[in-house]
Amino acid sequence: MGRFHRHDDHGHGHGHVGAPGEAAARDVGDHSGYATGAERVEVLERILGENERTAAANRADFAAAGVTVVNLMSSPGAGKTSLLRETLRRLSDRMRIGIIEGDIETSLDADRLAGFGAAIALVNTGKGFGGECHLDAPMVRSALPSLPLDELDLLVIENVGNLVCPAEFDVGEHARAMVYSITEGEEKPLKYPIMFRTADLVIVNKIDLLPYLDFDLDAFYANLRAVNPAAATIETSVKNGTGIDEWCAWLSGLGSRQRVP
């Protein structure tokens, strides 16, 4: 779809996916009122249909390469990138890892992940994708040519920080994990049920702050179970290392399960 530009001149070793030639088909952000409700539904169905077809193509490519793919989602500031840095520190000598980094603008998060041995592709949704607040399957597919899929064991897609839209788009992943920070409040599963409902794993992050917050952990778990009783949970803190080994074991175990014939 898009063009991949390698930024070797600044030495970070990650790629940057630019604009596709299909922005018009993706433009559903015009709320001017000229389109009828039926037209909006038709556009949405076309976009979702394209996404499902591309997600299937992504999934086929992942299967052919033997790579396990995790869609990592959260609100902005929940700690995805910090968690990924610590993950790479611990797993890069045991697993071959790739990252697709999704952000509306800048390479700041991709830069933070450079230097840990991972292959990194950056997708800026503000450059030709309409400033979308999520990654969809075509965006992920546009990044794949820049990654050595056949040489990877694990591919983590760090989605754009948002508690709504990323949950609505299948990108071809094998599993979904979301990072939830206890600074966000225990009511979030009830306010944003789709995100929590679609997660296979909820990482309860920044648990080291619990003594300093007016936060009811039991209430959070009750709210989570109300919308997704099957979700696994891990309590983590990048600050003191709580739960990071458990998270890494979950990733490693997921990869092993995907390789079972």
N, C-alpha and C positions, 0 to 999 in steps of 0.2 A: 504494500500500500504506500507507505511513505518512504522517503529517502533517509538513509542512515548516514550520519556524518560522524567520523571518529575524531575526537578531540585529543589527539596524541600530543599536540603542541603544549598543553598545560600539564601533561604527565599523569593524569588521573586514571587513564586506562578505561574509561567508560564511554559508551556511545550515546548519541543524541538523535532521537527520531524526530524528523521534521514533518511537514504538512503533507497530507495525502491530497489527491486530486478530487476527492469526493465530499468535500465539506458541505456542499449544498444538501446532500441526502441526509446529513447528520444534523442539520440546523433545525432544531425544534425549540429554540429559545425565543422565537419571535412571538410575543404576546400582544401584538398590535390589534387583534380583534378582527382582522380581515378573513382569516380562515374559519370555516365552519367547524362545528364539533366533529362532524363526519370526516372532514379533511384531516383534522388533527389525529383522529383515530387511525386513519389510513396511513399517515406518515409514521405514527408510532408503531403500527404493525409492521411496516416495511423495515423500520430500523431494528425492531426486535427480531424479525425474521432473518435479517442479515446477520445480526449478532449470533443467533443460534447456529446458523450455518457455519459461521467463522469459528465459533467455539468448538464445533464438532471437528473442523479441520485442525484447529490447534491441538485438540485432544488426540487426534490421530498422529500428529507429528510428535507429540510428547511420548506416546506409546511406542512409536517406531524408534525413537531415540533412547527409550528406557529411562526417561527422566521423570522424577516425581515433582509435582507442581503444587505449591501452596499459595493461595490468595490471602495475603495478610492485610487486614483492614482495621480501621480505627477512626476516631475523631482526630482533628489536628491536635498535636501536643500530647497525645496519650503515651507516646514513648516507643513507637514502632522502630524508628531508626536507631535509637540507643539500644534497643533489644537486639536488633539485627547486628550491630557492631559487636556486641558481646557474643552473639551466636557464631559469627565468623571467627572470632578469636578462639572459640572452643572447638569448632567443627572443621575448620578449613584444612587441618592436617589429616582428617579422617574421611571427609566427603568433598567431592568436587561440586562447588556451589556457584550458581548463577543468580543474579538479581535483576529484575526489571523494576526500575524506580519510577513511580508515577508522581508527578507534581504539576501543578498548573504553570508555574514559572520557576526559574533558577535551577542550578545543579547542586544546591547546597547539601541536600541529603545524600545524593549520589557521591559527592566529594567526601562526605564523612565516612562512607563505606569503602572508599578506595584504599588500597594498600594492604588488604587482608587476604588476598589471593582469589577473590571472587571475580567472575566475569560480570560486568555491569553494563546494562543498557538503560539509558534515560529516555523517558517519554514525557515531554512537556505538553500538556493538553492545551495550553494557551497558545501554542504555535501551530496553527492550522486545524486544530480539533475543536475550535469554538470555545476554548476555556472551560472544557467540561470538568465537572467536579468528581469524576470517576474514571477508571479505565474500563473500556469495553473490549470485546474479543478482537475487533479489527485493530484497535490500538496495540494490544498485546502482540498480535500477529505481525504488525509492522516492525516490532523490535526483534523478532526471532532470527532474521538473517544475520544479525550482529552477534548472536550468541552461539557458542560451539555446543549445541544441544547434545550431540553424540558423545561429548566428553564430560557431560555433567551427570551427577547423581541426583541433585536437588536444584530446583528453580523456585525462588521465592519472589512473588509479585507483590511489591510494596505499593498498595493502592493509594490513591489520593485520599488525604484525610477528610472524611465525611461519614456521618452516621446514617445516611439515607441511600444515596444513589449507588455506591459500589455494590451493595447487597443485591441490587436488582439485575445485575449483568453477569451471566455465566461467561467466564473467559477461557474455559477449557481445563480448569484446575481439578486436581484430585481431592483437595480438601480446603476448607476455609477456616482460618483462625482470625480472631479479632483481639486486639489489644484494648483493654478497657482500664482507664486510670481511676482509682478511687477518689480522685479530686473532682470527678464529674458528677458525683451524687448517685445515691442508690436507686433513684427512680428511672434511670436511663433505659433499662430493658422494657419498661412499660411505655415510655415515650417514643422509643425507636425500635419497635418489636421486630421489624423485618431483618435488621442487621443481626440482632441477637438470635432470632429464630433460625437463620441460615448458617450460623457458625457451628462448626464441628467442635471447636475448642475456643473457650473464652479465657484469655490470659488476664488475670486480675493484677494489674501492674501498680507500681509505686506503693506496694504494701508497707514499705518502711515508714510511710507517712501516717499510718493508721493511728498511732498514739497522739498525733497532733491535729487530727481532723474530727469534726462532729459528723462522723460517718458510721452508719449502721450496717456492718458487713452482713449480718444475718438477714436483714431486710433486703439487701441487694440480692443475695442468693435466693431468697423467696421470690423476688420479682423475676429473676432469671428463670427459675424453674417454672414459673407461671407461663412463660412464653416459649421456653425450650427446655423441657425436662431431661432431654438426652445429651445436652452439651457437656463435654468434659471441661474441667476448670483447672487452672494452675495459678497459684499466687506467686508473683515475681517481684523482684526489686533488682534493677541493674546496679543500684547504689551499693547494696550489701551482698548481692549474689543469690538472694533467696529465689529458689525455683528455676534458676537458669539451666541447671543440669537436667531437671525434669522436662523442661521445654525442649532441650536438645535431644533428649531421649525420645520424646514424642515425635520429633522430626525424623530421627533415625529409624524409629519403628515404623513410621508411615512409609518411608522408602522401602523398607523390607517387605511390608505388606503388598505394596504395589508390584513387586517383582515376583510374587507368588503366581505360578501359572494358573 
